[in-house]
Amino acid sequence: MAQLTKDTKISEIIEIAPEIIPLFTEIGMHCLGCALASEENVEEACMAHGVDVDAFLEKCNEVMADFAD
């Protein structure tokens, strides 16, 4: 399974890994379907919400791996 990176667009995540959407709502990103959010990448979303992107990506990729098993 592919790993998410800082450059992965939010719209791609919704399509390929909907199981991690709750992680975005936990950091306060509730408008995943809006036009701006879908064009943002993970790094931009984390910066906008004051979240460490590396830690967030690690958590997201762990959840994705759990769902792949």
Steps between C-alpha positions, in 0.01 A plus 500: 500500500619850421618728775367850545752780466502871571402557137198269498187701420204481737278405206725198434476391863121509492513274196776253596488494881164611642582312820731783606243779459431492878864594561443821307188584698701443821737783398208731425476452126128443462444628146677227305252529215536873442683622190797648687557193716491266206780698332714515815767243567570339838779742585282805430213357706729431794654847483154659495399306809826522696578128478842339462482356148754221557322366810164529326622313191643225718163456670312507167729241344466274805120511471521426127728203568257365761215514249712326236559197724 
